[in-house]
């Protein structure tokens, strides 16, 4: 997928919603646990009920790895289901990977080829040669952590290097890497005031924004400072949507919550004259 | 496993060698490809041939994830084989994970409970609440990236924050985290001159040292500056050992290379009066 297709989807669906598939057997409806693959059944129901309201889905690999082989199988089935039934959807493996060059190539192969995700999240600590192997894949996106939504973001990301926060150095440095046009960045909604700073460095890139809802970030604030001329935002919500209810109506309840966010997004897209 | 047991094993085997199981179907002996699970068969042969020379094994998860479900299955079989047959061995999941708190807990569950590794490598970029969930597991170790062996290490890790390199801030800050005694650190052998600096901050911690051999780091240099009063080093070699030969004698060839390194280590342990 390329960004033109992603933007077309955003304008068509009037939404820049990404739904986080952080599927946890302790939180999904109990009646699903009797199924052969409860994780996949849950994801399938959520996807079927919300695919017209969301432009992206983001399984976090931690939730799948925690269940070992069965979890990895459920992840594989989920991405295959998305790619087969909703090929227009932008898919994100939220894996936060990163290693030395030849090893990062292996991770890229795992997520871009074996699982056929459109994008993967990566961590920047190991620098250029840990990220460039991901960028070598055409029409695939690498979403690098810049400023995350958690409290620990203040431990290192906002520390000053030559009078400039580390996350800004990360953003600036990444622009010098080969195929940097294939980069997107994670910027937490809980840090809305920073979006202006981020946009001054990466005006054109898409930003993946976690932390709206459960973690307390405001959608309006994020859009005010984070939108660019091509929307440029994918706003993620996980728990607030997928665990809206735990009875047999859980998928409808998830769709209701997704619709609420989509309508907020539609309003913002209208105000910004995108639609 | 606790550090006393690890040190006992080091003194008994006269070795602080860690063997990296970066198993790549393009590099293993071709005759193994006819087997049902070539990755596991390769690992098993390497482990059986070298277990008396090494104190730790470190599968890098990227190499397993690249083969999808079959790869994850081979990883599971490998750790089970180690835990069943060589329970004294210290096992490291080289996964370089890290996410917001509740998600890091999932990764910790995946590697410490589901796969039952003794330790896992993590990335520090997301700070305290991304690492502490790993530290909550008793008798398990969290090996945090400090100064890595690749060229990209100079992009951010050695940048100055308040006149001190980022990797030093990472080391110092981590000491304030809950259960920090469960931390070890990755310090690349290619940066031997930095070991003195590292030891001034974390005198007591074990360091996992990649980059000896294929990446060009010197064992003698690393030991000169990196050893502490309890040895405190696990030196990793992967390609140099496991791909020593690609014919039917590959396991013997691997054992030969491991023996070479073990003898170098024995000499150093003698010189430092550990044995």
Interface residues (C-beta under 8 A of the other chain):
Chain A: X22 X24 X60 X62 X63 X65 X66 X67 X68 X69 X71 X72 X73 X76 X94 X96 X97 X98 X99 X100 X101 X103 X104 X106 X107 X109 X110 X111 X114 X115 X123 X124 X125 X126 X127 X128 X129 X130 X131 X145 X148 X149 X150 X151 X152 X153 X154 X155 X156 X157 X159 X160 X161 X162 X166 X169 X170 X173
Chain B: X22 X24 X60 X62 X63 X65 X66 X67 X68 X69 X71 X72 X73 X76 X94 X96 X97 X98 X99 X100 X101 X103 X104 X106 X107 X109 X110 X111 X114 X115 X123 X124 X125 X126 X127 X128 X129 X130 X131 X145 X148 X149 X150 X151 X152 X153 X154 X155 X156 X157 X159 X160 X161 X162 X166 X169 X170 X173
